[in-house]
């Protein structure tokens, strides 16, 4: 038994979740064709309740840095794909 990477339900190797799972797979394939990760990386709320201002700033700066790196990687990938086409 493992977790389906598209609909996040527990399934065995031969089990299908029907229309819900198929639509999640279709969304993942559309994302892949657009150059995005197949499964979106969700930004989790990493700020603990009752956090100090310093802790909030630290978490937000870490998230911003992570997003910046992902954008740079996406730009490089797009540039390489554009050079291959051209």
Secondary structure, DSSP 8 states (H G I E B T S, - for coil): -EE-TTT--EE-TT---THHHHHHHHHHHHHHHTTS-SS---------TT--HHHHHHHHHHHHHHHHHHHHHHHHHHHHHHHHH-
